[in-house]
Structure formats: structure tokens, C-alpha cells
Amino acid sequence: MSDNEKKEIQDTAAENSTADAVAASENAMEAAMNDLDAMIAETEGASETASAESKAEEVPKPLSEAKPKPARKKTKKKKKKPKKRTIEQELADLAEEESQFDEWGRPIKQKRKRRKRKKTRKLSCTLVLLALILASSSVLSVTILAVAKEMYGIDKDVQDKIINIPEGATVTSIAQQLVDEDMISLPQMFRLVSRMNGKDSKYIAGEHVISASMSYESMIEELCKNYEDEREPARVYFREGSNLLDCARTLQENEICNAEKFLFYFNSGGFGYEFENHLSDKNPLKFQQMEGYCFPDTYEFYINEDPNIVAQKIYANFDSKISDGDYRKMDELGMTLDQVVTLASIVQGEAPTLDSMKMVAGIFWNRLHSPALFPKLESDPTKKYSRDVIAPNLEVNNEPMLTAYNTYEGAGLPPGAINNPGKDAIEAVLYPTQSTHYFFNANIDTKQIYYADTLQQHEENLARVQREYEAANAAANGENPNG
């Protein structure tokens, strides 16, 4: 016999044995069901026999005593056949009956079910309270951290700033001044630290240099120091019409600060003064970004002063010279602060007095409003600034810059101011004298200015001034100008 035949015989035997097992289980189940049905039938038969015997034992009453009953038609009641119950139902009933007795056959007392209290509201209240506690703790910790950072100057501006304490200032007014200067934001805490350190009456009036990055305690200590007896003062004067390079040299010559460092800080700016908010974007053609803003005046500095502080003092002075009314007038004229300062610097270089400045400013306005007829301002001081100030101080030649500053070559206003104008020149630009003039020329020696409406009149004025120069030279040499 081959292996395949043996395998087939084994598979057939296995299948037969499995079928026999299934058949046997089904027969056993059917036999159990039949036995259960028989038991139920015997129980029902026994109950019917007991009922019949109890009826037979009853004694009938005498007929005389019995009341006649109407004859009824006897009908046979059909007995309802009990529904056949399944084994699963019977087993479930037995299990329920057994659950009512313990292992000794004693009935188990049924425990009354207690209603469970709803814990939802209690739980939700607890969660809300916990959330409030955590939230308040977080807010409190964040608040404490913010106060600590503020009081110790953490993450604040490290740039030094000038603070002028007025005479008779109280700690309350000083705290408010520091708030206004963006140095502190918690005046109450400042006053508290001041009182705890016994400094309320020890503040020194005058100029102090502090930084927002200082702690409140260090700031208070600095404001209570008097440096006037420790530092050597130095006074300098910047004349009207001087350029920024001249001012830087003056500072260095007077040992106040290094000229290059001063120019760096002054041109960088960013000190937070109001006029800085009105500045135009930086122009790459500008020679000195902040030329025109070193306001001509007398300044009080100290020997070897920080150039950053020197720049701030000059910024503060310029800021005090420009009023809100000036800014409103600029808006009316449609000019930026840079344009006003630039034109004022040209007027400063052209005219010596306020009246002549207003007349010259009016002429430049006329030319600016007539670009088709007069595309160029043709101002001598701009040509001189381009040639004598910019060109010698350029490391690399920059023809576009030189051309833009020379108003005989470049159209309109130059990229920036050519000097630092005074208040009169700025006022002249904002409030010029109205006229029909488009030309002017001046005798530099006599400061006399001649105005003209046409080019022909202007050429006549130029010839006139030339004759005045010749006569003055002849008189100086002892010659007769008419001879």
C-alpha cells in the first residue's frame, strides 16, 4: 500500500470519528431534553390528581338547605397546553432559585439596594475649585516674576539715558518722571524701595545718567549722587551754519569726547525723542545722516564724557526747539521734517537776518513749485558743501552723492542738510515771505541782497554786485573808484 493511500484512509477515519462525535453529542442533548419534558409532565399529573381527591372529600349540603340554582349549560373548558420551555429557560430558573439559598440551604436575606448619590456636582465643584487654585497660583507666580524682572531691570534697555531732576522734586514726581521716560513701570514699588532705603529726601536736582536695565535700588542710588564736585565741566558753542564735522572736532578739541565715536552715536540716534518719530527713512546718498540736527547753541558737558550721552544732550536740545505747532505747519505745507531742515540749512547759508531768510525761503519755495521752469535751486552753499566738505572726507569717490548735493547739478532739494540751521532759518522756511521773485544774489561784504523776477533783472544785479566789489577793492588800495 502506498503512502498516499495510507493518508487517504487516515483522513477518512478522522472524518468519520468527528462525525460520530457530533452525532453522539446531538443524541445526548435530545435525550436530556426528553427526560426534562417527562419530569415536567409527571409534575403536572401529580398536581391534577391531588386536586381531584380534595374535591371528592367535600360533604354535600342537604337539598332543603340548598338554594336552587339556575341551570347552566355545562361547557367543557379547553385546557391550555403548556408551552414547551427550552432547556436554557429551565436552567436560568434553576440558577435564580439557587441564588436565593446559601450553601446550607438557608434562604439569603435580600439586601435593599441603596440609591447611589450623584457625585457629579460634587466632583465638578471640586474640579472647578482645583482649577481656580491652579489658575490663581499660576497668575500669582507670573505676577511675582514680572514684578521681580521689572525691579531688577531684567530684559530692559541697557542704553544710558539722561534724567534731569528739577529743584524741589518729590519722590512721587520723580517716580512719575521715570515712568514718562520709560525707565520704570511700577512707580508704587519705586516709592516703596526709596522709603525702605531712607532716600525720599536725598535726591539731587540736576542731570543724572541712568539705564532702564538698572535695578530700582541702583537707580535710586544714582539719582541721589552729586557729581558736580567730582567732574570737570566743559562748555562749548556751536555756531549757526556749522556742519556736523566741525561740531565733532570742537568736542574732541575740548576733550569732551572722541570725534568719531560722537559721529557714530549721533548718526545712529534711536534715543526715543519725539522728533525722531518724524524722521524720514535713511537715505544712502546722505553724507551725514543727522546733519542739520546738531542745534546751534551753548552746551554744558563734562571732560571725558560718554559720547553717547553727549549725543543725547544735543538731541534733547533740538527736540525742545520744535513745537507741536511746527509739526502741524509742516503737515500743512506737505513737507517732512528732513525737508524742512534741509531747506533751512540752505537758507541759513544764504541769508544773514530773519527778514532776508524769509524772503530767500519764499524764493526757493517759488522755484520748488515751478520745477518745469526752475528744475534746480542753484544755491552756492550746496556746491561748496559738496566740493569742500563731502569730497575730501570720502574714502571712495561717490559721484552720485556729490551731484545730488550740488543743486547746480542735481534737481530739487539735496539728500540732506548742508549745515545745522538755527531757529530763525527753520521759522523762515515754515513762514516764508510771499513774493514773485525767482532770483536773488548778495554782496557778501555788505550783506545786501538783491531780488529779481526775471533772469535779465538777475544778471543786472550780478553786474551791480561785481561793481561794488571792485569799488571796495579800489578803496582799500587807496584808489579813486570813479577815476
HELIX and SHEET records of a PDB file:
HELIX    1   1 ASP A    3  ALA A   56  1                                  54    
HELIX    2   2 ILE A   87  GLU A   98  1                                  12    
HELIX    3   3 THR A  120  MET A  151  1                                  32    
HELIX    4   4 VAL A  171  ASP A  180  1                                  10    
HELIX    5   5 PRO A  187  MET A  196  1                                  10    
HELIX    6   6 TYR A  216  LEU A  223  1                                   8    
HELIX    7   7 LEU A  244  GLU A  253  1                                  10    
HELIX    8   8 ALA A  259  SER A  268  1                                  10    
HELIX    9   9 GLU A  274  HIS A  278  5                                   5    
HELIX   10  10 PRO A  307  LYS A  321  1                                  15    
HELIX   11  11 ASP A  324  LEU A  333  1                                  10    
HELIX   12  12 LEU A  337  GLU A  350  1                                  14    
HELIX   13  13 LEU A  354  LEU A  368  1                                  15    
HELIX   14  14 ASP A  380  LYS A  384  1                                   5    
HELIX   15  15 TYR A  385  ILE A  390  3                                   6    
HELIX   16  16 ALA A  391  ASN A  393  5                                   3    
HELIX   17  17 GLU A  399  TYR A  405  1                                   7    
HELIX   18  18 LYS A  423  LEU A  430  1                                   8    
HELIX   19  19 LEU A  455  ALA A  476  1                                  22    
SHEET    1   A 2 ASP A 160  ILE A 165  0                                        
SHEET    2   A 2 GLY A 206  SER A 211 -1                                        
SHEET    1   B 2 PRO A 233  TYR A 237  0                                        
SHEET    2   B 2 THR A 298  TYR A 302 -1                                        
SHEET    1   C 2 PHE A 439  ASN A 443  0                                        
SHEET    2   C 2 GLN A 448  ALA A 452 -1                                        
END                                                                             
